[in-house]
Amino acid sequence: MWVSFAIVAIFCLSLIVVLQKTYIPDRSFDDYAVGGRSFGSFFQGMAFLNTWWPGGLILSLTGMAATQGTLAFFMPVYSLLTVLLMMLIGRRVWYWGMKHDLRTQSDMLRLRYGSRGLSVIMSVVTVVSVIPWLVLGLKGLGTLFSALTYGYLSTAQSVLSAVVIILLRQIWTVRMGMRGLVISDLYQGCVAYIGGTLLIIGAIIWLLIHGGFTFEHIRAHAAPVQGRPLYFASLVVAGTLGGWCWPPIFVRLYTADNAHSVMKAGVIGAPVSLVFSLLLIFMGYLAGRMPSFAHSGDMIWYDVFKNMQGNVLLGFAATVILAASMGNVDGNIQSIGTQISNDIIGVYQDLNYKKSIIYAKIAMGLVTLFAAFLACFDIQHLSDLAILAYQAILQVSVVIYGGLWWRRGNATGAIMGMGAGFVTAVLLELYGQGILNQMGGVTSGIVALLVNITIYILCGLFLPQDRAECARITGLFEQTISRQPSRYRASAYGLMVCNVVIALVPVNNISFVANDIYISNFYYFFLCLSVMVNIFLFYVSEK
C-alpha cells in the first residue's frame, strides 16, 4: 500500500516543483483570470484535455463500457464534435475577448446583448450547474483514496482526503490564478493522457492474454438502449452543445496568444482525446467479460491494475486519476470564484484587484466545502451525475451560440428562454421520467432546449432591436467576418453536416446493427475518424 502512496506523492511533489519554477506574479485581475492571454497551441490543447477528461469521467467511461457496451461511445463522439464546434466559435470568441478585455462567458454575453441582468442570471445558472460536475471530480478523487487503502477508508473519509489534497492545491491556484492552472494542465495532461494511454495499452495486453477477445458479452448490454431510439442522440447533442457552456472550458479560449493557437489546439487535442477514450472503451469491453470484474462498476479501472501488478501499477493508475482530476476540479473552482467575483458581485460593485481576489477566494472556499459535503453521499454510477449536470448547463447554449451566430437574438429572448429551459429541465428530471421514456428516451435537457430555442427565436423575430443596437451588433460581427477565400471551407461544412447526421442516427435500434455488435462498434469508430478529418479540414481552411 505504501508503495502506491509513494508513487502518488512523487507526482504531487514534482507538480509543486513545476509550479514553483514557473511562478510569475499576477499584475492584474486579467492576468489572474485569463493568464494574460499568453499561451500557445500545445498549452491550449493540454489545458482543454485536462479540463475535459477528469478522473471521474475516466472511471465512469470504463465502467460504462464494461456494463453498457456501445453506449459508452457517446463520450468520444461528443468530445470530438465539441472540438469541431470550437472550430466554428473559437476565432470570434478569442477576438472579442482580446479586443474588449473579456474574461468570462458572462463578459461576452454582456458585450453581445448589452444586458447586465442577463450576465448575472447566466452566471448563477452556470455556477449551479457546475456544482454536480465538481462533486463528480471530488468523488473521482475520493475513489482514489478508497482504492489505495483497499477499501479501508469510508466514502466520507475518502472524500475528505480528496478535499485536503484540493485545498493544498488551492495554495497555488489562488497564488498563480489561470497562469498556474494552464501550466499545471500541461504537466498533468502529459501524465494523465500520455502516461495513461501507455498504462491502458499494458492493461489491454494483459486482459487479452488472460481473457481473450470477443464482443459477444456486449450484446446483452445493448438492450437498455434499444426501445429508446433517441437516447444516444440526446446524449451526443447535450454533450456537444453543452461542452462550451462550462465556464472552465470556455475561458480556455481567452487564454490563447492568438486565434490560430485556438484552432491548432483542437488539432493537437482531438487525436489524443480519441486514442485515449477508444482505448479506455476497449479496456472496459475486455474487463467486463471477466468474472473477477463483473461487479466492479466504476472501480473497474483500479481493480484491473490491482490484479495486474499489485501496488506498483495501482499507484500509477491512481496517479493518472489524480492528474486528470486536478485540472478539472481546479478549473471548476477557479472559474466559480472568478464568476462570482467578476460577474455577480463585480456587476454591482466597482472592485479593484485586491477586492476581486478576496471575493474570489471566499467563493472558492465555500463552494469547495459545499461540493465536498454532497460528495460524501453514496452515488452508484458517476456517469449519471455527469449526464444530469449536462441537462442543466445545456440551457446556456442557446444564449451563447445564438449570440455568436444570430444578430437578431436579444436579451429578452435570452433571459426568458434560458429561464424556461432551466426550469423545464429540472421539473422533467424530477417528475417526468415516465414521459421522457415514452418519447423514445430523449433526455430532459433536450426537451427543455426545444422550449428554450422556441422562446429565443420568437423574441428575436417579434421584438426587434432599435437602430443603434442593430448598428452596434453589426459592428461586433463585422470585426470577425473572414473574407479570405478557402477551397477547403465548403468541404469542411459539407462533411460536418454528414457527421452530425451520422451521429444522430439511432443505429442501436436498427435490427441488423443491433444484432451485430461488430457493425455498431465499427460504425462509431468510423464516425470518430470522420470527425477527426473534419476538424483538420476546418483548421486548414482557416490558415
Backbone torsions as a table, in degrees:
resi	resn	phi	psi	omega
1	MET	NA	-41.1	-177.0
2	TRP	-68.8	-26.4	175.8
3	VAL	-63.3	-43.2	179.4
4	SER	-61.9	-46.1	179.0
5	PHE	-63.4	-36.4	-179.9
6	ALA	-64.2	-39.9	178.8
7	ILE	-63.9	-43.5	177.9
8	VAL	-64.1	-40.8	-179.3
9	ALA	-64.1	-39.5	178.0
10	ILE	-60.7	-41.8	177.1
11	PHE	-60.9	-46.0	-178.3
12	CYS	-61.9	-43.7	179.7
13	LEU	-65.1	-39.6	179.0
14	SER	-66.1	-34.8	176.8
15	LEU	-65.2	-40.6	178.1
16	ILE	-62.3	-41.4	178.5
17	VAL	-61.1	-44.5	179.4
18	VAL	-59.7	-46.1	-178.2
19	LEU	-66.0	-40.4	179.7
20	GLN	-65.6	-40.5	-178.0
21	LYS	-69.8	-27.3	-175.3
22	THR	-103.1	10.5	-175.4
23	TYR	-67.0	127.7	173.1
24	ILE	-131.6	123.2	-177.5
25	PRO	-61.2	139.5	174.6
26	ASP	-71.5	134.3	179.5
27	ARG	-97.8	-12.3	-178.2
28	SER	-159.5	171.8	177.1
29	PHE	-68.1	-25.7	176.1
30	ASP	-64.2	-42.1	174.9
31	ASP	-60.5	-43.6	-177.7
32	TYR	-65.9	-40.8	-172.0
33	ALA	-83.0	-39.2	-174.3
34	VAL	-129.9	15.7	174.2
35	GLY	63.8	26.2	178.5
36	GLY	69.7	13.9	-179.8
37	ARG	48.6	57.7	-168.5
38	SER	-128.2	8.5	-170.7
39	PHE	-103.0	140.2	180.0
40	GLY	-81.9	-174.6	-170.0
41	SER	-67.7	-36.9	-178.6
42	PHE	-67.5	-42.7	174.4
43	PHE	-59.6	-44.0	-178.6
44	GLN	-62.9	-43.6	-179.5
45	GLY	-62.4	-45.9	179.7
46	MET	-69.6	-34.7	177.6
47	ALA	-63.2	-40.5	177.6
48	PHE	-63.4	-47.9	-177.9
49	LEU	-61.9	-42.9	-175.4
50	ASN	-71.3	-21.3	174.4
51	THR	-89.4	-31.3	-173.6
52	TRP	-80.0	-38.4	-176.2
53	TRP	-112.0	77.9	178.6
54	PRO	-73.2	168.4	-178.8
55	GLY	-59.6	-39.5	179.9
56	GLY	-61.4	-35.0	179.7
57	LEU	-74.1	-33.9	175.6
58	ILE	-62.5	-44.7	178.8
59	LEU	-63.6	-44.6	-175.9
60	SER	-70.1	-35.2	178.6
61	LEU	-65.8	-41.8	178.1
62	THR	-63.5	-45.2	178.9
63	GLY	-65.2	-38.5	179.5
64	MET	-66.4	-41.9	178.4
65	ALA	-62.1	-37.8	-178.6
66	ALA	-71.7	-33.0	-172.8
67	THR	-108.0	-23.6	-175.8
68	GLN	-124.8	7.7	171.2
69	GLY	62.2	-130.6	-171.3
70	THR	-66.3	-13.5	175.7
71	LEU	-57.3	-29.3	-178.6
72	ALA	-62.5	-19.7	-179.8
73	PHE	-65.0	-14.7	-179.7
74	PHE	-63.0	-27.9	-178.7
75	MET	-70.0	-53.6	176.8
76	PRO	-63.2	-33.2	179.7
77	VAL	-64.5	-52.1	-177.8
78	TYR	-71.8	-25.6	176.7
79	SER	-64.5	-42.6	178.3
80	LEU	-70.6	-39.2	178.2
81	LEU	-65.0	-29.9	176.2
82	THR	-66.4	-41.1	175.6
83	VAL	-64.0	-39.7	176.8
84	LEU	-60.2	-40.4	177.4
85	LEU	-64.5	-34.8	177.2
86	MET	-60.1	-34.5	178.3
87	MET	-63.0	-25.1	-178.8
88	LEU	-87.7	-29.9	-174.8
89	ILE	-110.2	-19.7	-170.4
90	GLY	-57.8	-44.5	-175.6
91	ARG	-62.7	-46.5	-178.1
92	ARG	-67.7	-43.2	-179.7
93	VAL	-62.1	-46.4	-178.5
94	TRP	-63.3	-44.1	-176.5
95	TYR	-65.7	-45.4	177.0
96	TRP	-60.3	-39.3	179.4
97	GLY	-63.2	-44.9	179.7
98	MET	-68.3	-44.5	-174.9
99	LYS	-68.4	-36.3	-172.4
100	HIS	-116.6	16.2	176.3
101	ASP	54.6	51.2	178.9
102	LEU	-87.2	143.3	-177.4
103	ARG	-122.0	-22.1	-176.4
104	THR	-139.1	174.4	173.5
105	GLN	-59.3	-43.8	-176.5
106	SER	-63.4	-35.0	174.5
107	ASP	-58.7	-43.4	-179.1
108	MET	-65.4	-41.6	180.0
109	LEU	-68.3	-34.7	176.8
110	ARG	-64.9	-37.3	176.7
111	LEU	-69.0	-47.4	-175.0
112	ARG	-69.7	-45.0	-174.2
113	TYR	-98.4	-11.9	-179.4
114	GLY	64.2	36.3	-175.0
115	SER	-135.0	119.0	175.4
116	ARG	-71.4	-38.5	-178.6
117	GLY	-60.1	-41.2	179.0
118	LEU	-62.3	-43.5	-177.6
119	SER	-65.4	-35.1	178.6
120	VAL	-69.6	-46.5	179.3
121	ILE	-60.5	-43.9	-179.9
122	MET	-62.7	-39.4	178.7
123	SER	-63.6	-42.0	178.8
124	VAL	-63.2	-44.9	-180.0
125	VAL	-61.5	-44.6	-177.8
126	THR	-69.5	-37.7	178.0
127	VAL	-62.6	-44.9	178.3
128	VAL	-62.4	-39.7	-177.9
129	SER	-72.2	-29.8	-177.4
130	VAL	-74.0	-26.5	-175.5
131	ILE	-58.1	-45.4	175.5
132	PRO	-59.0	-35.6	178.5
133	TRP	-67.6	-36.3	176.6
134	LEU	-67.7	-38.9	175.5
135	VAL	-60.8	-42.3	177.3
136	LEU	-58.1	-43.2	179.2
137	GLY	-63.3	-43.4	179.8
138	LEU	-68.8	-35.9	176.3
139	LYS	-64.5	-39.8	177.4
140	GLY	-60.7	-42.3	177.2
141	LEU	-68.4	-35.2	178.7
142	GLY	-62.4	-39.7	178.6
143	THR	-62.0	-29.1	179.7
144	LEU	-59.5	-48.4	-178.1
145	PHE	-72.2	-33.1	175.8
146	SER	-64.3	-41.6	-179.8
147	ALA	-69.2	-42.6	-177.8
148	LEU	-64.9	-29.3	179.3
149	THR	-97.7	11.3	179.6
150	TYR	54.5	42.4	175.7
151	GLY	81.7	5.1	-178.3
152	TYR	-65.2	-39.4	179.3
153	LEU	-81.9	140.4	176.4
154	SER	-74.2	173.7	178.6
155	THR	-58.2	-47.4	-178.4
156	ALA	-63.4	-43.3	179.9
157	GLN	-64.9	-38.3	178.8
158	SER	-65.4	-43.6	179.7
159	VAL	-66.1	-40.7	178.5
160	LEU	-62.7	-37.6	176.3
161	SER	-63.4	-39.5	177.6
162	ALA	-64.8	-39.5	179.8
163	VAL	-64.0	-38.4	178.4
164	VAL	-60.9	-44.1	178.2
165	ILE	-61.0	-45.7	-178.6
166	ILE	-66.3	-39.5	178.8
167	LEU	-64.2	-39.3	175.4
168	LEU	-63.6	-39.5	178.6
169	ARG	-65.0	-29.0	-178.4
170	GLN	-66.7	-18.1	175.8
171	ILE	-56.8	-44.4	-179.6
172	TRP	-82.4	-29.2	177.0
173	THR	-64.9	-46.5	179.3
174	VAL	-68.1	-38.2	-176.0
175	ARG	-72.9	-38.8	-172.9
176	MET	-109.3	-11.2	177.5
177	GLY	61.4	-145.8	-176.1
178	MET	-66.0	-31.9	179.0
179	ARG	-59.4	-44.1	178.7
180	GLY	-66.1	-36.0	179.0
181	LEU	-64.3	-46.4	-176.8
182	VAL	-66.6	-41.7	179.0
183	ILE	-63.3	-45.5	179.4
184	SER	-68.1	-32.1	176.8
185	ASP	-59.5	-38.0	178.6
186	LEU	-62.5	-48.0	-179.2
187	TYR	-67.4	-48.4	-179.7
188	GLN	-63.4	-37.5	179.6
189	GLY	-64.3	-41.1	177.7
190	CYS	-62.4	-42.2	179.4
191	VAL	-66.5	-46.6	-172.6
192	ALA	-73.1	-45.3	-168.4
193	TYR	-103.6	-25.7	172.8
194	ILE	-88.8	-51.0	174.9
195	GLY	-63.2	-39.4	179.0
196	GLY	-63.2	-37.9	178.4
197	THR	-62.3	-41.9	177.8
198	LEU	-62.7	-40.6	177.6
199	LEU	-62.3	-44.2	-178.6
200	ILE	-63.0	-42.0	177.9
201	ILE	-59.4	-42.8	176.9
202	GLY	-61.9	-41.1	179.6
203	ALA	-65.6	-39.7	179.0
204	ILE	-62.3	-43.9	178.5
205	ILE	-60.7	-44.0	-179.4
206	TRP	-64.0	-42.4	-179.6
207	LEU	-67.2	-37.3	177.7
208	LEU	-64.9	-39.6	-179.5
209	ILE	-67.5	-40.2	-173.3
210	HIS	-92.9	-19.1	-176.1
211	GLY	-130.1	-9.2	-177.4
212	GLY	73.9	-170.3	-176.0
213	PHE	-139.1	129.1	171.9
214	THR	-162.5	149.8	176.6
215	PHE	-92.3	-2.1	-168.4
216	GLU	-60.2	-37.7	-176.6
217	HIS	-68.4	-19.1	-178.9
218	ILE	-72.2	-24.9	-175.8
219	ARG	-57.5	-39.4	-178.1
220	ALA	-66.8	-26.5	-177.5
221	HIS	-87.2	-6.4	-179.8
222	ALA	-78.5	-17.5	-175.5
223	ALA	-58.2	-40.4	-179.3
224	PRO	-59.8	-27.1	179.7
225	VAL	-80.4	-35.4	179.0
226	GLN	-66.8	138.8	-174.2
227	GLY	90.6	-11.3	174.5
228	ARG	-127.4	70.8	-170.2
229	PRO	-61.7	-22.4	-176.0
230	LEU	-98.3	0.5	-174.5
231	TYR	-66.7	-50.5	-179.8
232	PHE	-60.2	-46.6	180.0
233	ALA	-61.3	-38.0	179.2
234	SER	-63.5	-41.4	178.8
235	LEU	-65.0	-39.6	-179.8
236	VAL	-66.6	-45.2	179.8
237	VAL	-63.3	-46.6	-179.9
238	ALA	-61.5	-43.1	-179.5
239	GLY	-66.6	-41.3	-177.1
240	THR	-69.7	-52.7	-177.7
241	LEU	-71.7	-32.2	-179.3
242	GLY	-77.8	-17.9	-174.3
243	GLY	-55.0	-48.9	-177.3
244	TRP	-86.2	7.8	174.1
245	CYS	-88.0	-17.0	178.0
246	TRP	-71.8	124.0	-178.9
247	PRO	-54.3	-44.0	-179.2
248	PRO	-66.8	-25.0	175.9
249	ILE	-78.7	-48.5	-175.4
250	PHE	-61.4	-40.2	-175.9
251	VAL	-64.7	-20.2	178.0
252	ARG	-63.1	-25.1	177.9
253	LEU	-66.5	-27.4	-179.6
254	TYR	-81.3	-22.4	-172.2
255	THR	-81.0	-9.3	-178.3
256	ALA	-71.0	155.1	179.7
257	ASP	-81.4	-19.1	173.6
258	ASN	-162.6	170.3	-176.6
259	ALA	-65.7	-31.9	179.9
260	HIS	-63.9	-36.7	178.8
261	SER	-64.1	-35.5	177.4
262	VAL	-61.0	-48.2	-178.3
263	MET	-65.9	-43.6	-178.2
264	LYS	-66.6	-31.0	177.8
265	ALA	-60.1	-35.8	176.9
266	GLY	-65.4	-39.1	179.0
267	VAL	-67.3	-31.1	178.6
268	ILE	-79.4	-46.1	-173.7
269	GLY	-74.4	-35.4	-174.4
270	ALA	-61.1	-47.5	179.5
271	PRO	-62.5	-39.2	178.5
272	VAL	-62.7	-45.2	178.5
273	SER	-60.4	-43.0	-177.7
274	LEU	-65.2	-50.9	-178.1
275	VAL	-61.8	-45.9	-178.3
276	PHE	-60.4	-49.0	-175.2
277	SER	-70.6	-38.5	179.3
278	LEU	-66.7	-40.8	176.8
279	LEU	-64.8	-36.3	178.9
280	LEU	-64.1	-42.1	177.2
281	ILE	-63.8	-44.6	179.8
282	PHE	-61.5	-40.1	177.0
283	MET	-62.2	-42.0	177.9
284	GLY	-63.7	-39.9	176.5
285	TYR	-57.2	-49.3	-175.8
286	LEU	-66.9	-42.9	-178.2
287	ALA	-69.6	-33.2	-176.5
288	GLY	-66.2	-22.0	-177.7
289	ARG	-90.2	-4.3	-178.9
290	MET	-95.1	128.3	-176.6
291	PRO	-54.8	-32.9	-176.6
292	SER	-67.7	-18.1	-179.8
293	PHE	-113.7	13.0	-172.4
294	ALA	-63.2	-29.7	-176.1
295	HIS	-114.6	19.7	-177.2
296	SER	-75.2	-33.0	-178.7
297	GLY	62.4	-133.3	-178.7
298	ASP	-71.2	-11.9	179.5
299	MET	-87.9	5.6	-175.9
300	ILE	-62.4	-30.2	177.3
301	TRP	-56.1	-50.0	-178.7
302	TYR	-70.6	-40.6	-175.1
303	ASP	-62.7	-37.1	178.8
304	VAL	-61.3	-47.4	-176.6
305	PHE	-73.9	-28.7	172.7
306	LYS	-60.2	-43.6	-178.3
307	ASN	-72.6	-25.4	-178.1
308	MET	-73.6	-55.9	-170.9
309	GLN	-146.3	24.5	175.3
310	GLY	62.2	-135.4	-168.5
311	ASN	-68.7	-32.0	-175.7
312	VAL	-66.2	-56.1	-179.6
313	LEU	-68.4	-30.8	175.0
314	LEU	-61.4	-39.2	177.1
315	GLY	-63.2	-42.2	177.4
316	PHE	-67.0	-40.2	178.4
317	ALA	-62.9	-40.9	178.2
318	ALA	-66.7	-35.8	178.4
319	THR	-64.4	-39.1	177.2
320	VAL	-60.8	-45.9	179.9
321	ILE	-64.8	-40.4	179.0
322	LEU	-64.6	-46.2	-179.5
323	ALA	-62.5	-40.4	179.4
324	ALA	-69.7	-36.9	-175.9
325	SER	-74.2	-36.9	-175.2
326	MET	-58.8	-45.0	-178.1
327	GLY	-62.3	-41.7	-179.0
328	ASN	-71.5	-47.6	-178.6
329	VAL	-64.4	-46.3	178.2
330	ASP	-61.2	-42.6	179.7
331	GLY	-62.0	-42.7	178.6
332	ASN	-64.3	-45.3	-178.8
333	ILE	-64.8	-44.6	-179.4
334	GLN	-64.8	-39.5	-178.7
335	SER	-68.9	-36.7	177.2
336	ILE	-64.4	-44.3	178.0
337	GLY	-60.7	-43.8	179.5
338	THR	-64.4	-42.2	-178.4
339	GLN	-65.2	-46.9	-178.8
340	ILE	-63.4	-40.7	-179.9
341	SER	-72.6	-48.5	-172.7
342	ASN	-84.1	-38.3	-168.4
343	ASP	-105.3	-14.4	178.1
344	ILE	-112.6	-63.6	179.1
345	ILE	-69.5	-42.8	-176.1
346	GLY	-65.3	-19.2	178.1
347	VAL	-71.6	-31.3	-175.2
348	TYR	-106.4	-10.9	176.9
349	GLN	-130.6	144.6	176.5
350	ASP	-85.6	102.5	-174.4
351	LEU	-99.6	132.1	171.2
352	ASN	-82.7	178.4	-175.2
353	TYR	-58.5	-44.5	-176.5
354	LYS	-64.0	-45.2	-179.8
355	LYS	-67.3	-37.3	178.7
356	SER	-60.4	-42.6	-180.0
357	ILE	-67.1	-40.4	-179.6
358	ILE	-62.0	-49.0	178.9
359	TYR	-61.8	-39.4	179.4
360	ALA	-63.6	-42.0	179.6
361	LYS	-62.9	-44.5	-179.4
362	ILE	-62.5	-45.6	179.9
363	ALA	-61.7	-42.7	-179.7
364	MET	-61.4	-42.6	-179.3
365	GLY	-65.4	-45.9	-177.4
366	LEU	-65.9	-43.3	-179.1
367	VAL	-66.8	-38.3	178.5
368	THR	-61.9	-44.0	179.8
369	LEU	-65.6	-40.6	179.3
370	PHE	-65.3	-44.5	179.0
371	ALA	-64.6	-36.9	178.7
372	ALA	-64.5	-38.5	177.1
373	PHE	-61.2	-46.0	179.7
374	LEU	-65.9	-34.9	-177.2
375	ALA	-69.2	-17.0	-179.9
376	CYS	-73.0	-16.4	177.9
377	PHE	-79.4	150.5	-177.3
378	ASP	-74.6	125.7	176.9
379	ILE	-125.8	115.2	-171.6
380	GLN	-65.8	-48.6	-175.0
381	HIS	-122.8	112.7	-177.5
382	LEU	-63.7	-29.2	179.7
383	SER	-62.7	-31.5	178.5
384	ASP	-63.8	-37.5	179.2
385	LEU	-66.8	-39.5	178.4
386	ALA	-65.5	-42.5	179.5
387	ILE	-63.9	-40.9	178.7
388	LEU	-61.0	-44.1	-179.4
389	ALA	-61.8	-36.7	-179.2
390	TYR	-66.9	-31.6	-179.4
391	GLN	-63.5	-33.3	179.7
392	ALA	-80.2	-49.1	-175.6
393	ILE	-67.1	-23.1	-179.7
394	LEU	-58.9	-27.5	-176.3
395	GLN	-70.4	-16.0	177.3
396	VAL	-78.9	-19.1	-172.6
397	SER	-62.6	-37.0	-179.1
398	VAL	-62.4	-42.2	-179.7
399	VAL	-64.3	-42.7	-176.9
400	ILE	-72.4	-56.6	-175.7
401	TYR	-71.9	-34.8	174.9
402	GLY	-62.0	-40.1	178.5
403	GLY	-68.6	-30.1	-179.1
404	LEU	-82.8	-26.4	-172.4
405	TRP	-115.1	-23.1	-173.8
406	TRP	-120.7	117.5	-175.2
407	ARG	-71.3	-23.2	-176.0
408	ARG	-84.6	-8.9	176.8
409	GLY	-60.7	136.6	-177.0
410	ASN	-128.7	168.9	-174.6
411	ALA	-64.9	-37.2	-180.0
412	THR	-60.9	-48.5	178.5
413	GLY	-64.1	-37.0	-179.6
414	ALA	-65.1	-46.2	-178.6
415	ILE	-67.3	-48.5	-178.5
416	MET	-65.6	-42.0	-179.0
417	GLY	-66.8	-46.5	-178.7
418	MET	-64.5	-42.4	179.1
419	GLY	-63.2	-46.7	179.8
420	ALA	-64.9	-39.8	179.4
421	GLY	-65.0	-43.5	-178.8
422	PHE	-63.1	-46.4	179.7
423	VAL	-64.3	-42.4	179.0
424	THR	-61.4	-44.0	179.8
425	ALA	-61.5	-43.8	-179.2
426	VAL	-65.2	-45.9	-178.4
427	LEU	-64.0	-42.9	179.1
428	LEU	-66.7	-36.9	179.9
429	GLU	-66.3	-35.5	-177.1
430	LEU	-84.5	-40.0	-170.0
431	TYR	-125.5	-4.5	-170.2
432	GLY	-116.7	24.8	-177.4
433	GLN	-63.5	-35.5	177.9
434	GLY	-63.9	-41.2	178.1
435	ILE	-63.7	-42.7	-177.9
436	LEU	-64.1	-39.4	178.8
437	ASN	-64.0	-36.4	177.9
438	GLN	-70.3	-18.5	179.4
439	MET	-92.4	18.1	176.0
440	GLY	87.8	18.8	177.8
441	GLY	85.0	11.6	176.7
442	VAL	-62.0	143.4	-177.1
443	THR	-84.3	163.3	-177.5
444	SER	-61.4	-37.5	-178.2
445	GLY	-64.6	-33.1	-179.4
446	ILE	-71.4	-43.4	176.0
447	VAL	-60.5	-45.2	178.8
448	ALA	-63.4	-35.4	178.7
449	LEU	-62.2	-39.1	178.7
450	LEU	-64.7	-40.3	175.1
451	VAL	-62.1	-44.9	-179.6
452	ASN	-59.1	-50.8	-177.8
453	ILE	-63.0	-42.5	-178.6
454	THR	-59.2	-47.1	-180.0
455	ILE	-64.7	-43.0	-178.6
456	TYR	-61.2	-45.5	-178.9
457	ILE	-68.2	-42.6	-179.9
458	LEU	-62.0	-42.4	178.5
459	CYS	-66.0	-37.4	178.3
460	GLY	-66.3	-33.7	-178.4
461	LEU	-81.6	-37.1	-171.7
462	PHE	-107.3	-3.5	174.6
463	LEU	-121.3	76.6	-174.4
464	PRO	-66.3	152.8	178.3
465	GLN	-85.7	155.7	176.8
466	ASP	-76.4	171.3	-174.2
467	ARG	-62.3	-39.8	-178.8
468	ALA	-62.9	-42.9	179.9
469	GLU	-67.9	-40.4	177.3
470	CYS	-59.9	-42.0	-179.7
471	ALA	-66.5	-40.0	179.6
472	ARG	-63.7	-46.0	-178.7
473	ILE	-67.6	-40.0	176.8
474	THR	-59.0	-40.5	177.9
475	GLY	-61.6	-40.0	178.1
476	LEU	-62.7	-45.5	-177.9
477	PHE	-68.7	-36.4	-178.7
478	GLU	-64.6	-25.8	-179.3
479	GLN	-63.1	-26.2	-170.9
480	THR	-121.6	9.6	178.1
481	ILE	-76.0	124.0	179.6
482	SER	-86.3	125.2	177.7
483	ARG	-107.8	10.7	178.0
484	GLN	-79.4	123.1	178.3
485	PRO	-68.1	145.8	178.6
486	SER	-145.2	127.7	-179.2
487	ARG	-75.3	-13.3	-178.7
488	TYR	-93.6	-15.8	-170.8
489	ARG	-64.3	-45.1	-179.4
490	ALA	-62.6	-39.6	178.3
491	SER	-64.8	-39.6	-179.8
492	ALA	-63.6	-44.3	179.7
493	TYR	-68.6	-39.3	178.2
494	GLY	-62.2	-45.6	178.7
495	LEU	-65.4	-34.5	178.8
496	MET	-61.7	-44.5	178.2
497	VAL	-59.8	-45.0	178.8
498	CYS	-60.7	-43.3	-179.1
499	ASN	-65.3	-40.7	179.0
500	VAL	-63.2	-44.0	178.7
501	VAL	-61.5	-45.0	-179.8
502	ILE	-62.0	-39.9	-178.6
503	ALA	-66.3	-30.2	-174.9
504	LEU	-92.0	-9.7	178.8
505	VAL	-68.4	126.1	-178.4
506	PRO	-77.1	70.6	-172.9
507	VAL	-65.0	-28.2	-179.4
508	ASN	-69.9	-7.5	178.0
509	ASN	-110.7	5.9	173.1
510	ILE	-91.7	123.4	-166.7
511	SER	-54.8	-47.1	-174.4
512	PHE	-70.1	-24.4	176.4
513	VAL	-80.9	-46.2	-178.7
514	ALA	-61.0	-30.5	-179.3
515	ASN	-85.8	-4.6	177.8
516	ASP	-130.7	97.4	-176.0
517	ILE	-61.9	-30.7	179.6
518	TYR	-62.4	-41.9	-179.0
519	ILE	-63.7	-45.5	-177.7
520	SER	-64.5	-38.3	178.8
521	ASN	-67.5	-43.8	178.7
522	PHE	-69.2	-29.5	176.5
523	TYR	-59.4	-50.7	-178.4
524	TYR	-71.9	-33.7	176.9
525	PHE	-63.3	-43.9	177.3
526	PHE	-62.6	-41.0	178.3
527	LEU	-59.5	-44.5	179.5
528	CYS	-61.2	-43.3	178.8
529	LEU	-65.2	-38.5	179.1
530	SER	-64.3	-41.0	178.0
531	VAL	-65.7	-36.8	176.9
532	MET	-59.6	-45.3	177.0
533	VAL	-60.8	-40.3	179.8
534	ASN	-60.8	-42.7	178.8
535	ILE	-61.4	-43.8	-179.9
536	PHE	-64.7	-39.3	178.6
537	LEU	-62.1	-42.5	177.8
538	PHE	-64.4	-38.2	179.8
539	TYR	-62.7	-47.7	-178.0
540	VAL	-71.1	-25.3	178.8
541	SER	-72.9	-20.5	-179.2
542	GLU	-96.6	-6.0	-177.1
543	LYS	-71.6	NA	NA
